[in-house]
């Protein structure tokens, strides 16, 4: 996509499974970002930390829903639409499974220079809840004088 800006993406993901404590992962990574009145897109390369090395993740935000798609070693496309359940195919190197995502809440405030988004949802497999997940994502435009960008 043209006109993509370099950004810093901060993600805090929390997963809770029945009977277990919440498992939280925090990730800060470089990515690309595009914003228009119709939709917002941001993308980043997964790493060893997430266990998805070799996979690129895309978020596409529209007024109606948020779509997260992954391409590479693992492929999937999840649709988050508040109050609705969507099915998705979860593909891994070990095989594929059809799962459901029931979105409880989606909120986002995205603008020309980035913004914040939160998604709260439950994943199920064969009508059995696998876990409750919450993503809090912050996207901010990278400053060219940021130490990360110096060579």
C-alpha positions as CSV (number, residue, x, y, z in Angstrom):
1,X,0.0,0.0,0.0
2,X,1.4,3.4,-0.9
3,X,1.8,6.3,1.5
4,X,2.6,4.0,4.4
5,X,4.3,5.8,7.3
6,X,6.9,4.3,9.6
7,X,5.4,3.7,13.1
8,X,6.2,2.2,16.5
9,X,3.5,-0.3,17.5
10,X,3.0,-1.2,21.1
11,X,0.8,-4.3,21.8
12,X,-0.3,-5.6,25.2
13,X,-2.1,-8.9,24.7
14,X,-3.8,-10.8,27.6
15,X,-5.2,-14.3,27.3
16,X,-7.2,-15.9,30.1
17,X,-8.1,-19.6,29.9
18,X,-10.6,-21.3,32.3
19,X,-8.9,-22.2,35.6
20,X,-5.6,-20.4,34.7
21,X,-4.2,-17.0,35.6
22,X,-4.1,-14.5,32.8
23,X,-1.1,-14.7,30.5
24,X,0.1,-11.3,29.3
25,X,2.6,-10.6,26.5
26,X,3.9,-7.1,25.6
27,X,5.5,-6.3,22.2
28,X,7.0,-3.1,20.9
29,X,7.9,-3.3,17.2
30,X,8.5,-1.2,14.1
31,X,5.7,-1.2,11.5
32,X,3.9,0.6,8.7
33,X,0.7,2.6,8.9
34,X,-1.8,4.1,6.5
35,X,-4.9,6.2,7.5
36,X,-7.8,7.6,5.3
37,X,-11.3,8.6,6.2
38,X,-12.5,5.1,4.9
39,X,-10.1,2.8,6.7
40,X,-6.9,2.5,8.6
41,X,-4.2,-0.2,8.0
42,X,-1.2,-1.1,10.0
43,X,1.2,-4.0,9.6
44,X,4.3,-5.5,11.3
45,X,6.5,-8.5,11.2
46,X,6.0,-11.0,14.0
47,X,9.1,-12.2,16.0
48,X,10.3,-15.1,18.0
49,X,8.7,-13.5,21.1
50,X,5.2,-14.1,19.7
51,X,6.1,-17.5,18.4
52,X,5.0,-16.4,14.9
53,X,8.4,-15.6,13.4
54,X,8.2,-15.5,9.6
55,X,4.6,-14.1,9.7
56,X,3.4,-10.6,8.8
57,X,0.3,-9.3,10.7
58,X,-2.1,-6.8,9.2
59,X,-4.9,-4.9,11.0
60,X,-7.5,-3.2,8.8
61,X,-9.9,-0.9,10.6
62,X,-13.2,0.3,9.1
63,X,-16.2,1.9,10.8
64,X,-18.0,-1.5,10.9
65,X,-15.2,-3.9,12.0
66,X,-11.5,-4.7,12.5
67,X,-9.9,-7.4,10.4
68,X,-6.7,-9.0,11.5
69,X,-4.9,-11.1,8.9
70,X,-1.7,-13.0,9.1
71,X,0.4,-14.3,6.2
72,X,3.5,-16.4,6.2
73,X,4.3,-19.4,8.4
74,X,0.9,-19.0,9.9
75,X,-2.1,-17.8,7.9
76,X,-5.5,-16.6,9.3
77,X,-8.1,-13.9,8.9
78,X,-10.2,-12.9,12.0
79,X,-13.1,-10.4,11.8
80,X,-13.8,-8.5,15.0
81,X,-17.3,-7.0,15.0
82,X,-18.7,-5.9,18.3
83,X,-21.6,-8.2,19.5
84,X,-21.1,-10.7,16.6
85,X,-19.5,-14.0,16.2
86,X,-17.4,-14.8,13.1
87,X,-15.8,-18.1,12.1
88,X,-12.2,-18.2,10.9
89,X,-9.7,-20.8,9.6
90,X,-6.7,-21.1,11.8
91,X,-3.8,-22.5,9.8
92,X,-0.5,-23.6,11.3
93,X,2.4,-25.7,10.0
94,X,0.7,-28.6,11.9
95,X,-2.7,-28.3,10.2
96,X,-5.9,-26.2,10.1
97,X,-8.9,-25.8,12.3
98,X,-12.1,-23.8,12.1
99,X,-12.6,-21.6,15.1
100,X,-15.0,-18.9,16.2
101,X,-14.3,-15.4,17.5
102,X,-17.1,-13.7,19.5
103,X,-16.2,-10.0,19.9
104,X,-17.4,-8.3,23.1
105,X,-15.9,-4.9,22.5
106,X,-14.0,-3.0,19.9
107,X,-12.9,0.6,20.4
108,X,-10.4,2.6,18.3
109,X,-9.3,6.2,18.0
110,X,-7.1,6.3,14.9
111,X,-5.9,9.4,13.1
112,X,-3.3,10.6,10.7
113,X,-0.4,10.1,13.1
114,X,-1.6,6.9,14.8
115,X,-3.8,6.2,17.7
116,X,-5.1,3.5,20.0
117,X,-7.3,0.4,19.7
118,X,-8.7,-2.2,22.1
119,X,-10.4,-5.5,21.2
120,X,-11.9,-7.8,23.8
121,X,-13.0,-11.2,22.5
122,X,-13.5,-14.9,23.2
123,X,-12.2,-17.7,20.9
124,X,-14.0,-21.0,20.7
125,X,-13.3,-24.3,19.1
126,X,-16.2,-26.6,18.4
127,X,-18.4,-24.4,20.6
128,X,-16.1,-24.7,23.6
129,X,-14.4,-21.6,24.8
130,X,-10.6,-21.8,24.4
131,X,-9.9,-18.4,26.0
132,X,-10.8,-14.8,26.5
133,X,-8.4,-12.3,24.8
134,X,-7.8,-8.6,25.1
135,X,-5.5,-6.6,22.8
136,X,-4.5,-3.0,23.6
137,X,-2.6,-1.6,20.7
138,X,-1.0,1.9,20.4
139,X,0.4,3.1,17.1
140,X,2.6,6.2,17.0
141,X,4.4,7.8,14.1
142,X,8.2,7.1,14.3
143,X,10.3,10.2,14.7
144,X,13.3,10.2,12.3
145,X,15.6,11.4,15.1
146,X,14.5,8.5,17.3
147,X,17.5,6.4,18.3
148,X,15.9,3.4,16.6
149,X,16.2,5.0,13.3
150,X,19.9,6.1,13.5
151,X,22.5,4.1,11.7
